Amino acid sequence: MIIAHWLRISLLALLLLLAGRALAQANLEINTPAIGALQRSMQERHAQLSPLFTSGAVGLTRDGSVAVRDANAVPLAQRAQVNGLVAAENQDRAALYREIAQANKRPEWETDIRGTFAQRWIDRAQGGWYYQNASGAWTRK
Amino acid sequence: MRRSGLSIITAIFGACSLGACVTINIYFPAAAAERAADRIIEEVWQLKPEAGKPQSSKPASQ
């Protein structure tokens, strides 16, 4: 009798645990003012970065950042501006990964989030853009 | 006798659930992170949601 009772309780607890796991898998919190502001900032910058991706001057790194790949693809007079764009973009990206981890109250997830983004930036990149493959070599998509 | 049997079961069960909680907290939700990344990338790069992956928020223009 008591055993049956405990079995029932254990089963219920197991179900609750599974439900909790499913819930944890549901969605990450990304709707915070900080994340929204970073998104807008990066979206505005993309208008300037997009032609640089297309020309191959700038590429996507394997760690979820961007980097100058071929400075010669940019006229000398504009190189400083491109470096500034790349630095600003990487600052926003680092802040984005950190903010998502913090918004979900899991600061230790930051590296995993960066890794996920690194893969998705590359997966969603346009054909012709450059990215770093797993060994760090620049590859044309 | 019955009492001590019960508390042993309780102790084992308690330890198991505690372990399960710790496991859940450490676990990184890779699929959820991927969806979150896609939503942000679509916003930043102004892309349409990938086919087969229905997105909620707003219909992609362009």
N, CA and C atoms of all chains as a GROMACS GRO file, in nm:
protein
  609
    1MET      N    1   0.085  -0.120   0.000
    1MET     CA    2   0.000   0.000   0.000
    1MET      C    3   0.088   0.126   0.000
    2ILE      N    4   0.179   0.129   0.099
    2ILE     CA    5   0.267   0.246   0.108
    2ILE      C    6   0.361   0.254  -0.012
    3ILE      N    7   0.408   0.137  -0.054
    3ILE     CA    8   0.495   0.132  -0.171
    3ILE      C    9   0.423   0.190  -0.294
    4ALA      N   10   0.298   0.147  -0.311
    4ALA     CA   11   0.220   0.194  -0.426
    4ALA      C   12   0.204   0.345  -0.419
    5HIS      N   13   0.181   0.394  -0.299
    5HIS     CA   14   0.166   0.538  -0.279
    5HIS      C   15   0.293   0.612  -0.321
    6TRP      N   16   0.405   0.559  -0.276
    6TRP     CA   17   0.533   0.623  -0.308
    6TRP      C   18   0.562   0.615  -0.458
    7LEU      N   19   0.524   0.503  -0.515
    7LEU     CA   20   0.545   0.488  -0.659
    7LEU      C   21   0.471   0.598  -0.735
    8ARG      N   22   0.348   0.620  -0.690
    8ARG     CA   23   0.266   0.724  -0.755
    8ARG      C   24   0.332   0.861  -0.742
    9ILE      N   25   0.378   0.889  -0.620
    9ILE     CA   26   0.441   1.020  -0.596
    9ILE      C   27   0.568   1.034  -0.681
   10SER      N   28   0.646   0.926  -0.687
   10SER     CA   29   0.770   0.931  -0.764
   10SER      C   30   0.740   0.956  -0.911
   11LEU      N   31   0.635   0.890  -0.960
   11LEU     CA   32   0.598   0.905  -1.100
   11LEU      C   33   0.559   1.049  -1.129
   12LEU      N   34   0.482   1.107  -1.037
   12LEU     CA   35   0.438   1.245  -1.052
   12LEU      C   36   0.560   1.338  -1.054
   13ALA      N   37   0.653   1.313  -0.962
   13ALA     CA   38   0.773   1.396  -0.954
   13ALA      C   39   0.854   1.386  -1.084
   14LEU      N   40   0.861   1.266  -1.138
   14LEU     CA   41   0.936   1.244  -1.261
   14LEU      C   42   0.872   1.324  -1.375
   15LEU      N   43   0.740   1.319  -1.380
   15LEU     CA   44   0.667   1.393  -1.482
   15LEU      C   45   0.695   1.543  -1.470
   16LEU      N   46   0.694   1.592  -1.346
   16LEU     CA   47   0.721   1.734  -1.322
   16LEU      C   48   0.861   1.771  -1.369
   17LEU      N   49   0.956   1.682  -1.341
   17LEU     CA   50   1.095   1.707  -1.380
   17LEU      C   51   1.106   1.716  -1.532
   18LEU      N   52   1.038   1.623  -1.600
   18LEU     CA   53   1.042   1.623  -1.746
   18LEU      C   54   0.979   1.751  -1.800
   19ALA      N   55   0.869   1.792  -1.739
   19ALA     CA   56   0.802   1.915  -1.781
   19ALA      C   57   0.896   2.034  -1.762
   20GLY      N   58   0.966   2.036  -1.650
   20GLY     CA   59   1.061   2.144  -1.622
   20GLY      C   60   1.170   2.148  -1.727
   21ARG      N   61   1.214   2.031  -1.767
   21ARG     CA   62   1.318   2.022  -1.868
   21ARG      C   63   1.269   2.075  -2.001
   22ALA      N   64   1.146   2.039  -2.037
   22ALA     CA   65   1.087   2.086  -2.162
   22ALA      C   66   1.075   2.238  -2.158
   23LEU      N   67   1.035   2.291  -2.044
   23LEU     CA   68   1.019   2.435  -2.029
   23LEU      C   69   1.153   2.505  -2.043
   24ALA      N   70   1.256   2.447  -1.983
   24ALA     CA   71   1.389   2.507  -1.992
   24ALA      C   72   1.436   2.512  -2.137
   25GLN      N   73   1.389   2.417  -2.216
   25GLN     CA   74   1.429   2.407  -2.355
   25GLN      C   75   1.348   2.503  -2.442
   26ALA      N   76   1.234   2.554  -2.388
   26ALA     CA   77   1.139   2.629  -2.468
   26ALA      C   78   1.202   2.746  -2.543
   27ASN      N   79   1.243   2.848  -2.474
   27ASN     CA   80   1.296   2.967  -2.540
   27ASN      C   81   1.394   3.040  -2.450
   28LEU      N   82   1.488   3.109  -2.510
   28LEU     CA   83   1.577   3.194  -2.433
   28LEU      C   84   1.518   3.333  -2.430
   29GLU      N   85   1.537   3.401  -2.320
   29GLU     CA   86   1.491   3.540  -2.307
   29GLU      C   87   1.582   3.629  -2.391
   30ILE      N   88   1.523   3.698  -2.490
   30ILE     CA   89   1.604   3.794  -2.567
   30ILE      C   90   1.534   3.928  -2.579
   31ASN      N   91   1.419   3.940  -2.509
   31ASN     CA   92   1.344   4.066  -2.519
   31ASN      C   93   1.374   4.156  -2.400
   32THR      N   94   1.496   4.207  -2.394
   32THR     CA   95   1.528   4.305  -2.291
   32THR      C   96   1.569   4.434  -2.360
   33PRO      N   97   1.557   4.547  -2.291
   33PRO     CA   98   1.595   4.675  -2.353
   33PRO      C   99   1.741   4.673  -2.401
   34ALA      N  100   1.830   4.612  -2.323
   34ALA     CA  101   1.973   4.612  -2.360
   34ALA      C  102   1.994   4.534  -2.489
   35ILE      N  103   1.931   4.418  -2.499
   35ILE     CA  104   1.947   4.336  -2.619
   35ILE      C  105   1.884   4.406  -2.740
   36GLY      N  106   1.769   4.468  -2.719
   36GLY     CA  107   1.702   4.542  -2.826
   36GLY      C  108   1.790   4.655  -2.878
   37ALA      N  109   1.855   4.727  -2.787
   37ALA     CA  110   1.940   4.840  -2.827
   37ALA      C  111   2.060   4.790  -2.907
   38LEU      N  112   2.119   4.679  -2.864
   38LEU     CA  113   2.234   4.622  -2.935
   38LEU      C  114   2.192   4.578  -3.076
   39GLN      N  115   2.075   4.516  -3.082
   39GLN     CA  116   2.023   4.470  -3.211
   39GLN      C  117   2.008   4.587  -3.308
   40ARG      N  118   1.950   4.697  -3.260
   40ARG     CA  119   1.929   4.814  -3.347
   40ARG      C  120   2.062   4.872  -3.390
   41SER      N  121   2.155   4.880  -3.296
   41SER     CA  122   2.286   4.936  -3.328
   41SER      C  123   2.356   4.852  -3.436
   42MET      N  124   2.345   4.720  -3.424
   42MET     CA  125   2.410   4.632  -3.521
   42MET      C  126   2.338   4.636  -3.655
   43GLN      N  127   2.206   4.652  -3.649
   43GLN     CA  128   2.129   4.658  -3.774
   43GLN      C  129   2.167   4.783  -3.852
   44GLU      N  130   2.183   4.896  -3.782
   44GLU     CA  131   2.223   5.019  -3.850
   44GLU      C  132   2.362   5.006  -3.910
   45ARG      N  133   2.452   4.945  -3.835
   45ARG     CA  134   2.589   4.930  -3.882
   45ARG      C  135   2.597   4.835  -4.001
   46HIS      N  136   2.504   4.745  -4.009
   46HIS     CA  137   2.509   4.644  -4.115
   46HIS      C  138   2.505   4.707  -4.255
   47ALA      N  139   2.437   4.823  -4.267
   47ALA     CA  140   2.432   4.890  -4.396
   47ALA      C  141   2.574   4.920  -4.445
   48GLN      N  142   2.663   4.953  -4.353
   48GLN     CA  143   2.802   4.983  -4.390
   48GLN      C  144   2.886   4.857  -4.401
   49LEU      N  145   2.854   4.756  -4.319
   49LEU     CA  146   2.934   4.634  -4.319
   49LEU      C  147   2.902   4.544  -4.439
   50SER      N  148   2.778   4.547  -4.482
   50SER     CA  149   2.733   4.456  -4.587
   50SER      C  150   2.822   4.459  -4.713
   51PRO      N  151   2.851   4.581  -4.769
   51PRO     CA  152   2.940   4.582  -4.887
   51PRO      C  153   3.080   4.530  -4.857
   52LEU      N  154   3.123   4.544  -4.732
   52LEU     CA  155   3.257   4.494  -4.695
   52LEU      C  156   3.259   4.342  -4.689
   53PHE      N  157   3.147   4.281  -4.647
   53PHE     CA  158   3.136   4.135  -4.651
   53PHE      C  159   3.139   4.089  -4.797
   54THR      N  160   3.063   4.163  -4.880
   54THR     CA  161   3.052   4.124  -5.021
   54THR      C  162   3.188   4.132  -5.092
   55SER      N  163   3.264   4.237  -5.063
   55SER     CA  164   3.393   4.253  -5.130
   55SER      C  165   3.499   4.162  -5.071
   56GLY      N  166   3.471   4.101  -4.955
   56GLY     CA  167   3.569   4.013  -4.892
   56GLY      C  168   3.667   4.087  -4.804
   57ALA      N  169   3.647   4.217  -4.788
   57ALA     CA  170   3.737   4.295  -4.702
   57ALA      C  171   3.721   4.249  -4.556
   58VAL      N  172   3.597   4.218  -4.520
   58VAL     CA  173   3.567   4.176  -4.384
   58VAL      C  174   3.502   4.038  -4.389
   59GLY      N  175   3.534   3.954  -4.292
   59GLY     CA  176   3.476   3.820  -4.287
   59GLY      C  177   3.427   3.786  -4.148
   60LEU      N  178   3.355   3.674  -4.140
   60LEU     CA  179   3.300   3.626  -4.013
   60LEU      C  180   3.400   3.530  -3.949
   61THR      N  181   3.434   3.555  -3.824
   61THR     CA  182   3.532   3.468  -3.758
   61THR      C  183   3.461   3.348  -3.695
   62ARG      N  184   3.540   3.248  -3.663
   62ARG     CA  185   3.480   3.127  -3.607
   62ARG      C  186   3.437   3.144  -3.462
   63ASP      N  187   3.473   3.258  -3.402
   63ASP     CA  188   3.432   3.280  -3.262
   63ASP      C  189   3.319   3.382  -3.250
   64GLY      N  190   3.245   3.402  -3.359
   64GLY     CA  191   3.127   3.487  -3.350
   64GLY      C  192   3.154   3.636  -3.358
   65SER      N  193   3.274   3.673  -3.409
   65SER     CA  194   3.304   3.814  -3.429
   65SER      C  195   3.319   3.840  -3.579
   66VAL      N  196   3.366   3.960  -3.614
   66VAL     CA  197   3.403   3.989  -3.752
   66VAL      C  198   3.549   4.037  -3.750
   67ALA      N  199   3.616   4.027  -3.865
   67ALA     CA  200   3.755   4.069  -3.871
   67ALA      C  201   3.787   4.119  -4.010
   68VAL      N  202   3.885   4.212  -4.020
   68VAL     CA  203   3.934   4.254  -4.150
   68VAL      C  204   4.011   4.136  -4.209
   69ARG      N  205   3.968   4.091  -4.327
   69ARG     CA  206   4.029   3.975  -4.389
   69ARG      C  207   4.129   4.020  -4.496
   70ASP      N  208   4.088   4.124  -4.572
   70ASP     CA  209   4.171   4.170  -4.682
   70ASP      C  210   4.167   4.322  -4.688
   71ALA      N  211   4.262   4.386  -4.621
   71ALA     CA  212   4.263   4.532  -4.614
   71ALA      C  213   4.282   4.593  -4.753
   72ASN      N  214   4.345   4.518  -4.844
   72ASN     CA  215   4.370   4.570  -4.979
   72ASN      C  216   4.241   4.590  -5.059
   73ALA      N  217   4.133   4.525  -5.014
   73ALA     CA  218   4.005   4.541  -5.082
   73ALA      C  219   3.941   4.677  -5.050
   74VAL      N  220   4.004   4.751  -4.960
   74VAL     CA  221   3.951   4.880  -4.918
   74VAL      C  222   4.051   4.989  -4.956
   75PRO      N  223   4.004   5.100  -5.017
   75PRO     CA  224   4.095   5.211  -5.047
   75PRO      C  225   4.164   5.259  -4.919
   76LEU      N  226   4.289   5.295  -4.933
   76LEU     CA  227   4.371   5.334  -4.818
   76LEU      C  228   4.299   5.434  -4.727
   77ALA      N  229   4.234   5.531  -4.791
   77ALA     CA  230   4.170   5.639  -4.714
   77ALA      C  231   4.058   5.588  -4.624
   78GLN      N  232   4.003   5.470  -4.658
   78GLN     CA  233   3.887   5.422  -4.581
   78GLN      C  234   3.924   5.314  -4.479
   79ARG      N  235   4.050   5.278  -4.475
   79ARG     CA  236   4.087   5.163  -4.389
   79ARG      C  237   4.063   5.190  -4.241
   80ALA      N  238   4.094   5.311  -4.199
   80ALA     CA  239   4.074   5.344  -4.058
   80ALA      C  240   3.926   5.333  -4.022
   81GLN      N  241   3.843   5.379  -4.115
   81GLN     CA  242   3.698   5.374  -4.091
   81GLN      C  243   3.651   5.228  -4.081
   82VAL      N  244   3.706   5.142  -4.168
   82VAL     CA  245   3.668   5.001  -4.165
   82VAL      C  246   3.713   4.937  -4.033
   83ASN      N  247   3.834   4.969  -3.991
   83ASN     CA  248   3.881   4.915  -3.862
   83ASN      C  249   3.789   4.958  -3.748
   84GLY      N  250   3.744   5.083  -3.756
   84GLY     CA  251   3.653   5.134  -3.653
   84GLY      C  252   3.521   5.059  -3.654
   85LEU      N  253   3.469   5.033  -3.775
   85LEU     CA  254   3.343   4.958  -3.788
   85LEU      C  255   3.356   4.819  -3.729
   86VAL      N  256   3.467   4.753  -3.762
   86VAL     CA  257   3.491   4.616  -3.713
   86VAL      C  258   3.500   4.616  -3.560
   87ALA      N  259   3.572   4.712  -3.506
   87ALA     CA  260   3.588   4.718  -3.360
   87ALA      C  261   3.453   4.742  -3.292
   88ALA      N  262   3.375   4.835  -3.350
   88ALA     CA  263   3.245   4.866  -3.290
   88ALA      C  264   3.152   4.746  -3.299
   89GLU      N  265   3.155   4.677  -3.413
   89GLU     CA  266   3.070   4.559  -3.430
   89GLU      C  267   3.106   4.452  -3.328
   90ASN      N  268   3.236   4.430  -3.309
   90ASN     CA  269   3.278   4.325  -3.215
   90ASN      C  270   3.243   4.360  -3.071
   91GLN      N  271   3.246   4.490  -3.043
   91GLN     CA  272   3.206   4.534  -2.909
   91GLN      C  273   3.058   4.504  -2.886
   92ASP      N  274   2.976   4.534  -2.987
   92ASP     CA  275   2.832   4.507  -2.976
   92ASP      C  276   2.806   4.356  -2.966
   93ARG      N  277   2.878   4.279  -3.046
   93ARG     CA  278   2.855   4.134  -3.044
   93ARG      C  279   2.892   4.075  -2.908
   94ALA      N  280   3.005   4.117  -2.854
   94ALA     CA  281   3.046   4.066  -2.722
   94ALA      C  282   2.941   4.102  -2.617
   95ALA      N  283   2.892   4.229  -2.626
   95ALA     CA  284   2.790   4.274  -2.531
   95ALA      C  285   2.662   4.194  -2.550
   96LEU      N  286   2.628   4.163  -2.676
   96LEU     CA  287   2.506   4.086  -2.705
   96LEU      C  288   2.512   3.948  -2.640
   97TYR      N  289   2.623   3.878  -2.658
   97TYR     CA  290   2.635   3.744  -2.602
   97TYR      C  291   2.627   3.749  -2.449
   98ARG      N  292   2.692   3.850  -2.392
   98ARG     CA  293   2.691   3.864  -2.246
   98ARG      C  294   2.550   3.897  -2.196
   99GLU      N  295   2.482   3.987  -2.267
   99GLU     CA  296   2.348   4.028  -2.226
   99GLU      C  297   2.248   3.913  -2.233
  100ILE      N  298   2.260   3.830  -2.336
  100ILE     CA  299   2.167   3.717  -2.348
  100ILE      C  300   2.189   3.621  -2.231
  101ALA      N  301   2.316   3.594  -2.200
  101ALA     CA  302   2.346   3.505  -2.088
  101ALA      C  303   2.290   3.563  -1.958
  102GLN      N  304   2.306   3.694  -1.942
  102GLN     CA  305   2.259   3.758  -1.819
  102GLN      C  306   2.108   3.765  -1.813
  103ALA      N  307   2.044   3.790  -1.928
  103ALA     CA  308   1.898   3.798  -1.931
  103ALA      C  309   1.836   3.664  -1.891
  104ASN      N  310   1.910   3.555  -1.914
  104ASN     CA  311   1.862   3.422  -1.876
  104ASN      C  312   1.919   3.376  -1.742
  105LYS      N  313   1.984   3.469  -1.674
  105LYS     CA  314   2.041   3.441  -1.541
  105LYS      C  315   2.138   3.325  -1.543
  106ARG      N  316   2.214   3.313  -1.653
  106ARG     CA  317   2.315   3.208  -1.666
  106ARG      C  318   2.440   3.268  -1.730
  107PRO      N  319   2.512   3.352  -1.653
  107PRO     CA  320   2.631   3.416  -1.711
  107PRO      C  321   2.731   3.315  -1.766
  108GLU      N  322   2.729   3.192  -1.711
  108GLU     CA  323   2.825   3.091  -1.757
  108GLU      C  324   2.790   3.038  -1.895
  109TRP      N  325   2.674   3.075  -1.948
  109TRP     CA  326   2.636   3.030  -2.082
  109TRP      C  327   2.698   3.116  -2.192
  110GLU      N  328   2.763   3.226  -2.155
  110GLU     CA  329   2.809   3.323  -2.254
  110GLU      C  330   2.892   3.258  -2.366
  111THR      N  331   2.985   3.170  -2.328
  111THR     CA  332   3.071   3.106  -2.427
  111THR      C  333   2.990   3.017  -2.522
  112ASP      N  334   2.895   2.943  -2.465
  112ASP     CA  335   2.810   2.857  -2.548
  112ASP      C  336   2.724   2.941  -2.642
  113ILE      N  337   2.674   3.053  -2.591
  113ILE     CA  338   2.591   3.141  -2.674
  113ILE      C  339   2.674   3.198  -2.788
  114ARG      N  340   2.797   3.240  -2.757
  114ARG     CA  341   2.887   3.290  -2.860
  114ARG      C  342   2.912   3.182  -2.966
  115GLY      N  343   2.932   3.058  -2.920
  115GLY     CA  344   2.957   2.948  -3.013
  115GLY      C  345   2.838   2.922  -3.103
  116THR      N  346   2.718   2.927  -3.044
  116THR     CA  347   2.595   2.907  -3.124
  116THR      C  348   2.582   3.018  -3.228
  117PHE      N  349   2.604   3.143  -3.185
  117PHE     CA  350   2.595   3.255  -3.279
  117PHE      C  351   2.699   3.242  -3.390
  118ALA      N  352   2.820   3.205  -3.353
  118ALA     CA  353   2.927   3.193  -3.454
  118ALA      C  354   2.880   3.103  -3.568
  119GLN      N  355   2.819   2.990  -3.530
  119GLN     CA  356   2.772   2.895  -3.631
  119GLN      C  357   2.656   2.952  -3.712
  120ARG      N  358   2.565   3.020  -3.644
  120ARG     CA  359   2.446   3.070  -3.714
  120ARG      C  360   2.479   3.190  -3.803
  121TRP      N  361   2.569   3.278  -3.761
  121TRP     CA  362   2.610   3.390  -3.849
  121TRP      C  363   2.660   3.331  -3.980
  122ILE      N  364   2.743   3.228  -3.970
  122ILE     CA  365   2.803   3.168  -4.090
  122ILE      C  366   2.695   3.097  -4.172
  123ASP      N  367   2.609   3.022  -4.104
  123ASP     CA  368   2.502   2.949  -4.176
  123ASP      C  369   2.411   3.045  -4.253
  124ARG      N  370   2.384   3.162  -4.193
  124ARG     CA  371   2.288   3.255  -4.255
  124ARG      C  372   2.356   3.356  -4.346
  125ALA      N  373   2.489   3.353  -4.356
  125ALA     CA  374   2.562   3.449  -4.439
  125ALA      C  375   2.528   3.429  -4.586
  126GLN      N  376   2.543   3.537  -4.664
  126GLN     CA  377   2.516   3.526  -4.808
  126GLN      C  378   2.630   3.453  -4.877
  127GLY      N  379   2.597   3.392  -4.991
  127GLY     CA  380   2.700   3.328  -5.072
  127GLY      C  381   2.802   3.432  -5.116
  128GLY      N  382   2.929   3.396  -5.113
  128GLY     CA  383   3.034   3.490  -5.154
  128GLY      C  384   3.103   3.556  -5.036
  129TRP      N  385   3.035   3.557  -4.920
  129TRP     CA  386   3.098   3.614  -4.800
  129TRP      C  387   3.204   3.517  -4.749
  130TYR      N  388   3.301   3.574  -4.677
  130TYR     CA  389   3.408   3.491  -4.623
  130TYR      C  390   3.384   3.460  -4.474
  131TYR      N  391   3.423   3.341  -4.435
  131TYR     CA  392   3.415   3.302  -4.294
  131TYR      C  393   3.535   3.215  -4.260
  132GLN      N  394   3.564   3.206  -4.132
  132GLN     CA  395   3.673   3.118  -4.087
  132GLN      C  396   3.617   2.979  -4.062
  133ASN      N  397   3.682   2.879  -4.122
  133ASN     CA  398   3.638   2.742  -4.094
  133ASN      C  399   3.691   2.696  -3.958
  134ALA      N  400   3.666   2.570  -3.925
  134ALA     CA  401   3.698   2.521  -3.790
  134ALA      C  402   3.847   2.536  -3.757
  135SER      N  403   3.932   2.533  -3.861
  135SER     CA  404   4.076   2.546  -3.833
  135SER      C  405   4.123   2.692  -3.844
  136GLY      N  406   4.029   2.783  -3.868
  136GLY     CA  407   4.064   2.924  -3.868
  136GLY      C  408   4.102   2.980  -4.005
  137ALA      N  409   4.095   2.896  -4.109
  137ALA     CA  410   4.131   2.943  -4.244
  137ALA      C  411   4.012   3.015  -4.307
  138TRP      N  412   4.039   3.126  -4.379
  138TRP     CA  413   3.932   3.199  -4.446
  138TRP      C  414   3.878   3.116  -4.563
  139THR      N  415   3.748   3.106  -4.568
  139THR     CA  416   3.682   3.024  -4.669
  139THR      C  417   3.572   3.107  -4.732
  140ARG      N  418   3.554   3.093  -4.864
  140ARG     CA  419   3.447   3.168  -4.931
  140ARG      C  420   3.322   3.084  -4.933
  141LYS      N  421   3.210   3.144  -4.890
  141LYS     CA  422   3.087   3.066  -4.884
  141LYS      C  423   3.026   3.052  -5.024
  142MET      N  424   1.004  -0.039   1.203
  142MET     CA  425   1.062  -0.108   1.088
  142MET      C  426   1.013  -0.046   0.958
  143ARG      N  427   0.881  -0.032   0.952
  143ARG     CA  428   0.821   0.026   0.833
  143ARG      C  429   0.865   0.172   0.820
  144ARG      N  430   0.872   0.238   0.936
  144ARG     CA  431   0.911   0.379   0.938
  144ARG      C  432   1.049   0.400   0.876
  145SER      N  433   1.146   0.313   0.921
  145SER     CA  434   1.283   0.332   0.873
  145SER      C  435   1.291   0.303   0.722
  146GLY      N  436   1.212   0.206   0.675
  146GLY     CA  437   1.208   0.177   0.532
  146GLY      C  438   1.161   0.298   0.454
  147LEU      N  439   1.060   0.363   0.510
  147LEU     CA  440   1.005   0.481   0.445
  147LEU      C  441   1.107   0.593   0.434
  148SER      N  442   1.179   0.616   0.548
  148SER     CA  443   1.273   0.728   0.544
  148SER      C  444   1.389   0.700   0.449
  149ILE      N  445   1.424   0.571   0.433
  149ILE     CA  446   1.530   0.539   0.337
  149ILE      C  447   1.483   0.574   0.196
  150ILE      N  448   1.358   0.533   0.167
  150ILE     CA  449   1.302   0.565   0.034
  150ILE      C  450   1.299   0.716   0.014
  151THR      N  451   1.254   0.787   0.118
  151THR     CA  452   1.248   0.933   0.108
  151THR      C  453   1.386   0.992   0.080
  152ALA      N  454   1.486   0.940   0.152
  152ALA     CA  455   1.622   0.992   0.136
  152ALA      C  456   1.672   0.968  -0.006
  153ILE      N  457   1.650   0.846  -0.055
  153ILE     CA  458   1.697   0.814  -0.191
  153ILE      C  459   1.626   0.902  -0.293
  154PHE      N  460   1.495   0.912  -0.277
  154PHE     CA  461   1.417   0.992  -0.370
  154PHE      C  462   1.462   1.139  -0.367
  155GLY      N  463   1.483   1.190  -0.243
  155GLY     CA  464   1.528   1.328  -0.228
  155GLY      C  465   1.660   1.352  -0.298
  156ALA      N  466   1.752   1.260  -0.279
  156ALA     CA  467   1.884   1.273  -0.341
  156ALA      C  468   1.872   1.273  -0.494
  157CYS      N  469   1.786   1.183  -0.544
  157CYS     CA  470   1.768   1.174  -0.689
  157CYS      C  471   1.711   1.303  -0.746
  158SER      N  472   1.607   1.358  -0.680
  158SER     CA  473   1.546   1.480  -0.735
  158SER      C  474   1.644   1.596  -0.729
  159LEU      N  475   1.723   1.602  -0.624
  159LEU     CA  476   1.822   1.708  -0.611
  159LEU      C  477   1.922   1.700  -0.727
  160GLY      N  478   1.966   1.578  -0.752
  160GLY     CA  479   2.060   1.556  -0.862
  160GLY      C  480   2.000   1.600  -0.994
  161ALA      N  481   1.874   1.567  -1.014
  161ALA     CA  482   1.805   1.603  -1.138
  161ALA      C  483   1.798   1.754  -1.153
  162CYS      N  484   1.771   1.825  -1.045
  162CYS     CA  485   1.764   1.971  -1.049
  162CYS      C  486   1.897   2.030  -1.092
  163VAL      N  487   2.004   1.981  -1.034
  163VAL     CA  488   2.137   2.032  -1.067
  163VAL      C  489   2.166   2.009  -1.214
  164THR      N  490   2.129   1.890  -1.264
  164THR     CA  491   2.151   1.858  -1.404
  164THR      C  492   2.080   1.959  -1.493
  165ILE      N  493   1.955   1.990  -1.460
  165ILE     CA  494   1.876   2.081  -1.543
  165ILE      C  495   1.938   2.220  -1.543
  166ASN      N  496   1.987   2.265  -1.428
  166ASN     CA  497   2.042   2.399  -1.420
  166ASN      C  498   2.169   2.416  -1.501
  167ILE      N  499   2.247   2.311  -1.512
  167ILE     CA  500   2.375   2.322  -1.582
  167ILE      C  501   2.355   2.308  -1.732
  168TYR      N  502   2.254   2.238  -1.771
  168TYR     CA  503   2.226   2.203  -1.910
  168TYR      C  504   2.210   2.327  -1.999
  169PHE      N  505   2.285   2.337  -2.108
  169PHE     CA  506   2.274   2.449  -2.201
  169PHE      C  507   2.172   2.415  -2.310
  170PRO      N  508   2.066   2.495  -2.323
  170PRO     CA  509   1.961   2.463  -2.422
  170PRO      C  510   2.004   2.502  -2.563
  171ALA      N  511   2.075   2.411  -2.630
  171ALA     CA  512   2.135   2.442  -2.760
  171ALA      C  513   2.031   2.480  -2.864
  172ALA      N  514   1.920   2.405  -2.868
  172ALA     CA  515   1.819   2.433  -2.970
  172ALA      C  516   1.754   2.570  -2.947
  173ALA      N  517   1.727   2.601  -2.821
  173ALA     CA  518   1.667   2.730  -2.789
  173ALA      C  519   1.764   2.843  -2.822
  174ALA      N  520   1.891   2.821  -2.796
  174ALA     CA  521   1.992   2.922  -2.826
  174ALA      C  522   2.000   2.946  -2.976
  175GLU      N  523   1.988   2.838  -3.052
  175GLU     CA  524   1.993   2.850  -3.198
  175GLU      C  525   1.874   2.932  -3.248
  176ARG      N  526   1.757   2.904  -3.192
  176ARG     CA  527   1.638   2.981  -3.234
  176ARG      C  528   1.655   3.129  -3.198
  177ALA      N  529   1.707   3.154  -3.079
  177ALA     CA  530   1.727   3.293  -3.035
  177ALA      C  531   1.827   3.362  -3.128
  178ALA      N  532   1.934   3.291  -3.162
  178ALA     CA  533   2.036   3.347  -3.251
  178ALA      C  534   1.974   3.380  -3.386
  179ASP      N  535   1.894   3.288  -3.438
  179ASP     CA  536   1.831   3.311  -3.569
  179ASP      C  537   1.741   3.434  -3.567
  180ARG      N  538   1.665   3.448  -3.459
  180ARG     CA  539   1.575   3.564  -3.453
  180ARG      C  540   1.653   3.694  -3.452
  181ILE      N  541   1.764   3.696  -3.380
  181ILE     CA  542   1.844   3.818  -3.372
  181ILE      C  543   1.916   3.843  -3.505
  182ILE      N  544   1.970   3.737  -3.565
  182ILE     CA  545   2.041   3.753  -3.692
  182ILE      C  546   1.945   3.803  -3.801
  183GLU      N  547   1.823   3.749  -3.802
  183GLU     CA  548   1.724   3.793  -3.900
  183GLU      C  549   1.694   3.941  -3.883
  184GLU      N  550   1.692   3.985  -3.759
  184GLU     CA  551   1.666   4.126  -3.730
  184GLU      C  552   1.784   4.213  -3.776
  185VAL      N  553   1.903   4.172  -3.740
  185VAL     CA  554   2.022   4.253  -3.768
  185VAL      C  555   2.053   4.256  -3.917
  186TRP      N  556   2.039   4.144  -3.982
  186TRP     CA  557   2.071   4.137  -4.126
  186TRP      C  558   1.947   4.155  -4.213
  187GLN      N  559   1.829   4.176  -4.150
  187GLN     CA  560   1.703   4.194  -4.222
  187GLN      C  561   1.678   4.079  -4.320
  188LEU      N  562   1.683   3.958  -4.267
  188LEU     CA  563   1.660   3.838  -4.347
  188LEU      C  564   1.518   3.788  -4.325
  189LYS      N  565   1.473   3.707  -4.418
  189LYS     CA  566   1.345   3.637  -4.398
  189LYS      C  567   1.373   3.515  -4.313
  190PRO      N  568   1.276   3.474  -4.230
  190PRO     CA  569   1.294   3.350  -4.153
  190PRO      C  570   1.320   3.234  -4.246
  191GLU      N  571   1.406   3.144  -4.202
  191GLU     CA  572   1.439   3.026  -4.282
  191GLU      C  573   1.316   2.940  -4.305
  192ALA      N  574   1.303   2.882  -4.424
  192ALA     CA  575   1.190   2.794  -4.453
  192ALA      C  576   1.190   2.677  -4.356
  193GLY      N  577   1.071   2.638  -4.312
  193GLY     CA  578   1.060   2.525  -4.220
  193GLY      C  579   1.081   2.563  -4.076
  194LYS      N  580   1.115   2.691  -4.054
  194LYS     CA  581   1.132   2.736  -3.916
  194LYS      C  582   1.041   2.855  -3.895
  195PRO      N  583   0.913   2.832  -3.868
  195PRO     CA  584   0.818   2.942  -3.853
  195PRO      C  585   0.859   3.036  -3.740
  196GLN      N  586   0.857   3.163  -3.768
  196GLN     CA  587   0.890   3.263  -3.668
  196GLN      C  588   0.765   3.343  -3.638
  197SER      N  589   0.756   3.392  -3.517
  197SER     CA  590   0.634   3.459  -3.475
  197SER      C  591   0.636   3.608  -3.506
  198SER      N  592   0.720   3.682  -3.439
  198SER     CA  593   0.711   3.826  -3.421
  198SER      C  594   0.652   3.904  -3.539
  199LYS      N  595   0.731   3.928  -3.645
  199LYS     CA  596   0.676   4.012  -3.751
  199LYS      C  597   0.704   3.950  -3.887
  200PRO      N  598   0.613   3.974  -3.981
  200PRO     CA  599   0.636   3.919  -4.116
  200PRO      C  600   0.755   3.990  -4.179
  201ALA      N  601   0.846   3.911  -4.235
  201ALA     CA  602   0.965   3.970  -4.295
  201ALA      C  603   0.929   4.041  -4.424
  202SER      N  604   0.970   4.165  -4.433
  202SER     CA  605   0.945   4.240  -4.555
  202SER      C  606   1.060   4.216  -4.652
  203GLN      N  607   1.059   4.286  -4.762
  203GLN     CA  608   1.160   4.277  -4.870
  203GLN      C  609   1.148   4.149  -4.949
   0.00000   0.00000   0.00000
